[in-house]
């Protein structure tokens, strides 16, 4: 009978192991040879062994980039608000921050669960043989037994419980505020790359205009050369200017491709997805800024989510002090269980014995107390460590406040400079257009030289680029000011700024 039971349990164990997957069966290969999983040497690339192939991550299988690609509407002309909506839904950075916030929320639920009792079901069954040596006639009891118990433990008094919940609560606040700042960072990245793309496309358009003008001028000078009204060096100089314009056009096309890749990255899509966007001329300039630098700084110190997250981290460290101090108190709890024990046995003395079946309930209940009276000064050192961590968090919070003030002041100053640059860039473009028209007319009349015409053409091209860069710089500086102040996509008070009304930061 004993042999039969051993065979039965052996077959059962083999069946259970056979149903388990390979990942559920532990391996001891690395324990026997720890270096077998390491690279062979320091100068060759590591390659997985054939047996390791199923464990090697498959990057293509885990890629989520097509998720963002499927959200793109190819027939739609995207404005900034549309791109922001697309980026918020498809950028994996926002999902990462969101999942961290969800993890922190679950951690708070785990901490609050300490107020509730813990109920568990325990059951065991099997075969046992108990020998009882006795003078003259030894005997033993053997048989099957089943023990099932429902247990409950409940912490009634624990001073560390509330600080733990406070820690989890503040960590949740920090994670939520970090999510908000992540949204602002993604918004800022999209704005910056979007305005950069519009500027690159405008520069490409300006380069095409410049090339067209240089071709016209080269043809005109070549015609004058054939009539004997221009020299060969002047004709060659015009051809050189045309080639230079063509070279700059190719560079402008490459810049557009780079900016398209940057925008795709900020949106969370692949660069090969074509987006149709508005042009620089369709984007209006910001309107109306009444705040001073001091008022924007005050707003930033109130609204910046990363500052609020750092403050929540400081509150975590303060709760850690209370938790360390609570270890000096005892913990009081309740424990109890109720179950049923079933035992079937018989006497094994060499002769057939009578089988006895016993079944009985079992219950118990206790009030428990645990009080650590001395732990080798671990409690004192734990409080000292928590206080030091709190002071360090306070220093980090103070440093972040100074950084916020510096960021706002710098962004505000750059915005003011961008406004002034925009004004001078527009004036420069108008003057360059008039100068080129005058040089073209006077050259046609034989008054101006080729050098004067080509110089006016070059100055006009530079003025176009400067005007484009000034508008993109103004838009980016306004967005940077919103980001530094902790504004969001719908914060129009700072996003709508005007070149005509910029208050003095002093």
Secondary structure as GFF3:
##gff-version 3
##sequence-region A 1 506
A	DSSP	alpha_helix	2	19	.	.	.	ID=ss1
A	DSSP	three_ten_helix	22	24	.	.	.	ID=ss2
A	DSSP	alpha_helix	29	32	.	.	.	ID=ss3
A	DSSP	three_ten_helix	34	37	.	.	.	ID=ss4
A	DSSP	three_ten_helix	50	55	.	.	.	ID=ss5
A	DSSP	alpha_helix	59	62	.	.	.	ID=ss6
A	DSSP	alpha_helix	65	69	.	.	.	ID=ss7
A	DSSP	beta_strand	77	78	.	.	.	ID=ss8
A	DSSP	alpha_helix	80	90	.	.	.	ID=ss9
A	DSSP	alpha_helix	92	112	.	.	.	ID=ss10
A	DSSP	three_ten_helix	113	115	.	.	.	ID=ss11
A	DSSP	beta_strand	118	132	.	.	.	ID=ss12
A	DSSP	beta_strand	139	157	.	.	.	ID=ss13
A	DSSP	alpha_helix	159	226	.	.	.	ID=ss14
A	DSSP	alpha_helix	232	267	.	.	.	ID=ss15
A	DSSP	beta_strand	276	277	.	.	.	ID=ss16
A	DSSP	three_ten_helix	280	282	.	.	.	ID=ss17
A	DSSP	alpha_helix	293	303	.	.	.	ID=ss18
A	DSSP	alpha_helix	305	326	.	.	.	ID=ss19
A	DSSP	beta_strand	331	347	.	.	.	ID=ss20
A	DSSP	beta_strand	355	370	.	.	.	ID=ss21
A	DSSP	alpha_helix	378	444	.	.	.	ID=ss22
A	DSSP	alpha_helix	450	485	.	.	.	ID=ss23
A	DSSP	alpha_helix	492	495	.	.	.	ID=ss24
###
